[in-house]
């Protein structure tokens, strides 16, 4: 970071940004990686690149962060919420087909907890209907599906470098472009709608406003911080794998809740560790108990299809574009029962021991 500051190049798309993008391209195999200020902004870029308009429909999982849907809603799209699988908590590939209509313009998948969706079936369906796929890979950098990196399947994929992620710079993200035809326009959109990138490559003698866009560039100071993390990614992943496997091994001794399911053809990203409790009451009781031991354990997403905003859109029927109502029973049930345990790269062995011991004590006391 000192080097970036001394260079006088602290705006976006400078030396450290390019170093980070090169690593991401090598790791994921994408055609072009573009650093952004957040995963949310990367998703917004994907929506612009796909020319999402008022009245279009975009299929998204009901169990995800709001940005997954919001990026497309900002362009006027209606989110069509798809239920999740009860094992991986990923979008249920068996349900997507029945949600496709003549208005469907994209299928957005989320690799929950860094565990891959069933991409073969999803991509086959998408190709059959000629619908682009966007991978929200905020959890899944370094994960793989049948030996292939997550983020390399869809037309686009997005990454998050938020402070809660495996690799972080506090706030940040990236758009991965897998189809060459989108690369030049992606650069333009990220540069406020100008062809500034072509100007700096000497391809035009001046740059001007040529398309819509916004300021999606990450500062090179943040990119320098991120580069330090990305250089260490193998050791970071090794530490996280050790923590994850210890939770999975030792908590397997108590029947307190359902453990994460990792399909045999998936290499997960070791992003989080969670348990699915038998009921909302038991989850609340465990969270309260762990809090009494000064251990912070939390739940995760609330169902987007039941959110206040989704209900308001359905009730108000804004501009006669009523959102598609979709019941998602697995999302509804599992969101009430999931609890995330403390999980971060610097988690100390004795602190993890305290978490495991406390959970076991709670189980034996019931």
N, C-alpha and C positions, 0 to 999 in steps of 0.2 A: 504494500500500500504506500509506503514511503517512496518507493521507486516510481510509482504512478504519479504521485504528487510532484516529485522532483522533475519528472519529464515535462510537466506542464500540460499534459494531455489527460484531463480528468473527465471530459465529456464522454459521450457514448461512442461505441464502435472504434475504440482505439486498440493499443497493443494487447492489453490483457483480455479485452473482449474477444479478440481474434484467437488468442491462445486457448481460452475456454471453449470457444466454438469448435476449434480443431479437435479437442479432446472429446467433445460430445459427438462429433461426427464419426470419430474413430470407434467410440464405444457403442453407439447405436446403429451405425451404418446408414444414417440418413443422408440425403443428398445435400442438405444445407441446414445448419443450426444457427438460429438467430437469438441472441440474448435479449430478454425483455425485462421490464420492471417487475413483472409478476407472472404467475401462471394464468391469472385472470386475464391479463392483457394479451397473453399468447392465445387464449381461447377467443378473445374478441377479434384478434387478427384473423384467426381461422374462419370466424363467421363472416367477416368482410370478404375474405378471399373466395368463399363459397357463394358470395352474392346473395346471402340470406336476406329476404324481404318480408314485408308485412303479409301475413296470411300463410307463410310457409310453416311447415311442421318439422320439428327436430326431435328424434327419439332419444331420450336420456334416461338413465336409471333414476328411480325415485329416491334411492339411498346414496346421496353424494353431497358434496359441498355446493352451496348455492351458485357459485361461479360457473359450474358446469352448465347450468340452464341459463343463468342470467346473461352470459355473453351472447347468446342467440336471441333471447328476449329483447335485448337492447336493439337488435336489428329488426324487430317486429315479428319474430317467429313465435309460434305456439309450442311449448314443450309438451311432448307426449310421453308421459311417465311410464316406464317399464319396471316391473317387479324384479327382484333379485333372487338369485339361487340361495337356498337355505344353507348350503355348505361353504361356498367361497365368499358369499355376499356380493358377488359380481352380478352384473346385468344377466338376466336369464335369457340365454340365446334362443331357447325354445319359444319364447313369447314374442320376440321381435317381429317375426314375419306377420303376425296378425295385426300389428299396429301400423304397418306400412300402408299409406294411401297415395293417391296421385299428388298430394301436396308435400310428401316427405322429401326433404332436401338433405338430410344428414342423419347418421347414426353416431351417437357419441357414447363411447364406452369408457368406463373407469376401472383401472386395475386396482381394486380395493386392497389396501394393506400391502401393495406390491406383489400381489398374486394375480397372474394373468387370467383374463377372460378367455373363453373358448374361441380363439381368434379364427381358427380354420372354418368353423361353421358360420361365424359372423361375416367373415370376408366372402365366403361363398354366396351367402344370402345377399350381401351388399352388391356384389358383382352382377348377380342375376337381375337385380332391380336397378342397377346403375346408380346406386346411391353412395356418395362418399362417406368414409368412416373417419372420425376424429378420435384419437386416443387421448383421453385425459390421463396422463401418466404421472401425475403429481406425486404418487406414492411409489412408482415402479422403476425409477432409474436403476439400471444394472440387473433388473429382472429379465427372465427369458421365458419364451413359450416354445417348446419343442426345439430348443437350441437357438432360437432366433430372438434377438433383443426386443424387449418391449419398446414401443415407440417407432418401430420400423414397418408396421403393418398398414396403418391408415394413410390417407392422403396427407394428414398432418398429425402430429402428436405434440403435447404440451408438457412441460416440466415445471416443477416448483422448487425454488431454493429458499423458501420461507424458513424461519428459525426452527420450525418443528420437523424439518426434513433431514434425511441422511446427510446430504450435502447442502450447505447453507451459506448465504451472505446476508442474512437478516430478512430481507425482502428481495425477491428476484424470481425470474423464470426464463423459459426458453421456448421458442417455437421450432419444432423439427419439421422440415419440409421433405417429403419423400417423393414428390412428383416434380420433375424439373420445370414443368410449364408454369408452376406457381412461384418460382424463386424470385424472379425480377420484380413481380408485383408485391411480393412479401417485403422485399427491401424498401420499396416505395412507400407502402403503408406504414412501415415502422419509422420512416423518416418524414413524418407529417404529410405524406402524400407527394413528396418531391423525389426527383431522380438524383438525389445527392450522392448516393453510392456510386452511380455510374460516373458522376463528375470526378470523384476522387480516384476512380480507376482510369481516368483519362478517356472515357468513352464519349463524353460530351464536353463542350467547352464552357458550359455554364449549366446550372441546374435550375429547375423551375417547378411550379406546382402542376402535377400531371394526373393526380388521382386523389380520392379521399384518403385520409390517414390520421395518425395522431403521433404523439411523442411517446414511443414505446421503448426507447433505448435505455439500457442500464448504464449508469455512470461507470467509468473505467476504474474508479476507486473501489466500488463494490465488486467489479469484475476481478480486480487484483486479489481481494479477499477470497472470492469464489475460486480463483485459480489455485490459491494455496490449498483449498479443500480438495479440489478435483485432482491435484497431483497426488494426494494421499488416499484416493478412493479405495484402492485395494485393502489398505490397513484399516480404514474406517469400516468397510464392509465386514472384514474379519472380526472386528470387535463386536459389531452388531449381531453377527451370526452367533457368536459365542453366548451373548446375552439371551438371544431369542431361544436358542437350543436348550439353555439351562432352564428357562421358564417352562418350556414344553416338556422337558424330561421330568423335572421335579414336581410340577403341578399335575402331571399325569398320574401321580400316586394318589391324588384325591379326586373324588368325583364331584367337584364343586360346580363345574359348568363345562359347556362344550368348548373344546380347544379349536384353534384355527385349523382349517383343512387345506392341505397343500396337494393338489393333484400330482400324480407321478411324473407327468411330462412338463412340469413347471419348475423353473428355478426362481424362487421368490427373491424379493429385494430387501427383506429384513427391515421393513419400515416400522412395524408396530407389533405389539403382542396384546391380544384381547382374549377375554372369556365371554361366553354367552351364557348368562345365568338362566335358571329355570323360569324366573318370573321377574316382573318389575320390582315387586316387593323385596325379593332376595338381592337384586342388584342394588337397590337403595340401601339395604341393610349392610351390604359389604362395603359400599362406598363410605357410609357413615362410620363403620368399624375401622376401616383403614385410616380415615381422617383422624380418628381418636388416637391412632398410633403415629400421627404426623406423616402419613403417606397419602399423596395425592393420586387418586385414581378417578377417572372421569368417563362419562359416556361419550357418544360420538354424534353423528348426524341425526337430525329429526327428519321424518319423511317430507320431501319437498311437495308431494302431491297433496299433503294435508296442511301445508304452511298457510299462514295468514294471507300472504300475497296471492297464492294460488286460489284460495277460497274467494278472495276479493275479486279476482279476474273472472271467476266463474259466476259470481253473484251479480257483478255490475255489467257483465257482458259488453266490455268496452269496445266501441266501434264495431259492434256485431261480430266480434272475433272470439267467440266463447272458447275457452281452453278445453282441450279434450280431457274428460274425466276418466280416470283409470284407477281401479281398485288394485292395491298392491299389498296383499295380506302378509307376505313374508317380510316386506319392508316394515310394515306396521308392527309386527310381532317382534322382530329381531332388534329393531331400534330401541325398544323398551328394555331389552335384556342385556345388551352388549356393554361391557366395561373394559376400558383400556388401562393396562397396568403401566407403571413408570417404565419408560423405555427411551433411552438416549445413549449416544455413543460414549459419554463419560460416566455412565452409571457404574458406581463402585461395587465390587463383589460383596462387601459387607452390607451395603444398602439393598442390593438385590436379595441377599439372604434374609434381611428383615421383612421384605415384602412377601417372600415365599413362606417364611415362618408364620407371619401374621395370617395369611390366607389359610394355611393348614390349621392353625389354632381356631380360627373362626369356623372352619368346616367341622372340626371335632367337637366344638361346643354346641353345634346345632342338634 
